[in-house]
Amino acid sequence: MTEKGKDIVRIFGTDIPGNMPVYPGLTKIKGVSWTFSNALCYLLKLDKKKKIGTLSDAEIKKVMDFIKNPKLPKWLLNRRNDVETGEASHLITTDLDLKKEFDIRRLKKIKSYKGYRHWLGRPVRGQRTRSHFRSKKKARTIGVKKPKTSSKK
């Protein structure tokens, strides 16, 4: 610990450099976006430009409590209208990864179009595939083969 503050702050298993400002520093946590970080700073009355290493333990605890149970409008949360519960929640770190993986498994199981696209390794959201996404699982490019030119003169 230096005179100015901590060198590294650990929040939800994520190491954040202590010399980063609070606003961009919180976005290092998986599941915390720029908008969410901005709302957090505004509601907890934290200075966005303050270095995250200079936050007191009480302030860090308030930040962690807010991220666990955010008091924000539904449209600002990252898990709206959950398929199983129908509720809105905000997921972070490994919970976010697990829910995403389970959603993809569910889509594959019910054999939806999106599930097939995930299974084939193709783009899911309607992107064009003529010039992009030309690789198989072994990272070999598939596409136009040009004939070899002979250099006979």
ZAMARGU-4260 file (C-alpha; in steps of 0.2 Angstrom, whole numbers, plus 5000, padded with zeros to 4 digits):
<rodrens>
0) 5000/5000/5000 | 5007/5017/4995 | 5004/5034/5003 | 4991/5038/4990 | 4981/5022/4991
5) 4981/5003/4987 | 4990/4997/4971 | 4977/4984/4967 | 4959/4983/4972 | 4950/4967/4971
10) 4931/4967/4968 | 4922/4951/4964 | 4937/4942/4960 | 4943/4955/4947 | 4960/4964/4951
15) 4958/4983/4946 | 4974/4994/4946 | 4973/5006/4960 | 4978/5021/4949 | 4963/5019/4938
20) 4948/5031/4940 | 4933/5024/4948 | 4922/5026/4932 | 4932/5016/4920 | 4939/5004/4933
25) 4923/4997/4938 | 4920/4992/4919 | 4934/4979/4922 | 4922/4968/4931 | 4913/4957/4919
30) 4895/4962/4919 | 4897/4980/4923 | 4895/4991/4908 | 4900/5010/4906 | 4882/5014/4908
35) 4880/5004/4924 | 4896/5011/4931 | 4890/5029/4927 | 4874/5025/4936 | 4883/5018/4951
40) 4894/5033/4953 | 4879/5045/4952 | 4868/5035/4964 | 4882/5032/4977 | 4889/5050/4975
45) 4906/5044/4970 | 4918/5056/4961 | 4921/5047/4944 | 4939/5054/4942 | 4944/5048/4960
50) 4957/5034/4959 | 4950/5017/4964 | 4965/5014/4975 | 4960/5029/4986 | 4942/5022/4990
55) 4940/5017/5008 | 4934/5000/5013 | 4917/5006/5017 | 4915/5014/5000 | 4921/4998/4992
60) 4909/4988/5002 | 4895/5000/4996 | 4900/4998/4978 | 4900/4979/4980 | 4883/4979/4989
65) 4876/4990/4975 | 4883/4978/4961 | 4875/4963/4970 | 4858/4972/4972 | 4856/4987/4960
70) 4842/4999/4963 | 4841/5003/4945 | 4827/5003/4931 | 4823/4987/4923 | 4830/4993/4906
75) 4848/4995/4914 | 4850/4977/4920 | 4858/4964/4909 | 4846/4950/4912 | 4828/4956/4909
80) 4813/4944/4908 | 4822/4928/4913 | 4815/4913/4904 | 4813/4903/4920 | 4808/4916/4933
85) 4802/4931/4922 | 4811/4943/4933 | 4824/4956/4929 | 4841/4954/4938 | 4859/4959/4935
90) 4872/4945/4933 | 4891/4947/4935 | 4907/4937/4933 | 4904/4918/4932 | 4885/4919/4935
95) 4884/4928/4918 | 4895/4915/4909 | 4885/4901/4916 | 4868/4909/4912 | 4874/4912/4894
100) 4880/4894/4892 | 4863/4887/4899 | 4853/4898/4887 | 4863/4892/4872 | 4861/4874/4878
105) 4842/4877/4879 | 4841/4884/4862 | 4850/4869/4855 | 4839/4857/4865 | 4823/4864/4858
110) 4831/4865/4841 | 4827/4883/4837 | 4835/4892/4822 | 4847/4901/4834 | 4852/4884/4842
115) 4856/4877/4825 | 4867/4892/4821 | 4876/4890/4837 | 4878/4871/4834 | 4885/4874/4816
120) 4897/4888/4822 | 4888/4901/4811 | 4883/4919/4814 | 4867/4919/4824 | 4860/4937/4822
125) 4858/4938/4803 | 4875/4943/4797 | 4880/4940/4780 | 4892/4925/4777 | 4898/4927/4759
130) 4914/4936/4764 | 4915/4933/4782 | 4914/4918/4794 | 4923/4907/4781 | 4932/4895/4793
135) 4928/4878/4800 | 4932/4873/4817 | 4950/4869/4813 | 4953/4888/4808 | 4956/4884/4790
140) 4949/4897/4778 | 4936/4891/4766 | 4933/4902/4750 | 4939/4906/4733 | 4954/4896/4727
145) 4964/4906/4714 | 4973/4896/4701 | 4992/4895/4702 | 5000/4906/4689 | 5016/4899/4680
150) 5030/4911/4678 | 5036/4904/4661 | 5042/4917/4649
</rodrens>
